[in-house]
Amino acid sequence: MNKEQVELQICEMISRLAPMPGDGIKLSDDLRNTYGVDSLILVELLVEIEEAFDIVFDSSSLTGEFFSTAGTIANYVSQKLEAA
């Protein structure tokens, strides 16, 4: 799976789970401020991503650095998929 496919799938997941969906999830928009994603929704999203991509998130990576935007999540997932 290439990075663009990962980005698209993650954006679709966010759009489905976010309480304030936009006209399309932008990779650079902050998930909390733009789409109303709180910690509970983020956990749902992480579980869904783990199942969809068959990966496991490292607890040390569950920070704003990796999970503040759809783009940072997609980058992290892509790196995990390449390493597998």
Beta strands, then each sheet from edge to edge (+ up, - down):
end
